[in-house]
Amino acid sequence: MAVAQTMTGDFHTDLKSLLPRLRVYALSLTRDRDRADDLVQETVVKALTGRHSFRPGTNFGAWLFRIQRNEFISGLRRARPTVCLDDVISNTLSHPPHQESGLIMREFLGAFHRLAHGQREALLLAVLEGYPYARIAEHCGVSIGTIKSRISRARMSLEAFLTGEDCAVGDPTAALAAPVARAQVALAQ
């Protein structure tokens, strides 16, 4: 048996008369008395703040129940469980950029390939393989002093290539020319 609700046209009176029905509807949505009371209170607050949007002559009850339903759905969305991403997890989801290291490696390989074959071979065996100078000299068929010289010149040439102070490959005097010139300028001052 549904009781017909007559609307008086007074906003506050009509709102008060619909409160029991709003509470029943809120109980059916939330299935919890405290949450239902909170939902009714939120609905009334929204209705009072949005009073200017109600058009007289339309169904006031339907307008209030729509507000209540929307408020219930919004509450469910706010209470939606979220996953906390701590730093450990979030750091595994992203990777640092690799462009710079690729550019550095490309620049190094370009400079390395500009070295003379003997310098390249001696530098690789000494630095990468960790061979002693005597073993490198035996492998290349030259003296230990020649190997030391090749490795030293290779390192100076690589440094010059990478810093932009190009010098003739294998010319130890060209690699030393810039530091000597700087030293001469410093002494002259």
Steps between C-alpha positions, in 0.01 A plus 500: 500500500668809378393820662473789255716791604357839419748778446421841649732700280705615799855365457576447870162346584519260206858406590400425862207286388727286276768434766349166621486367142855624436617310809330177385659532157840575659466188718424290193811636328749485788359221722648686798313744725790736562597516135133548406471796738817649353364450148171672588690789654722535191190488280329776696813716491529451121131576453524820705811619317354409163156639576522747213530211249161352593227604259161552665227287348728198455512193724673614820528146641666368185745790512596419862531126438722568198725716719514223760581229245773714342645579842504126585681418175749781558565362849569157353745653255678689777523182708631295208806308611827635372841344480779688669809504283798542723837608364626146448212403273475833320873500425471162331220629278722760336847483360764770491579641156767318304557757225793671665695181566439391139634831371806477724570146384461599134737792549754279676487231230548764230807633681629149568479406131705808410797357692779324308464121486803438728374746759150352493631145543737592785233701682243221470738232627620715790173654618231253397686172532728615783813346345839612632725703270738204450223273369366774268852561368545128436159481325575801276867410442638832625689620808335589832597864454315511166186360666521758781541773240206375290271482803605845619451653153165321462375642830613852413344478153171367640489784752573752227232355270238492775573852627501640149872577486566288191859412432670283244458134587823345618682835522603539864631852444162616374329365811749685719490824299191641672624444860844635409343811345289555811807461720693753290216752529487446877877559532486813287250662733 
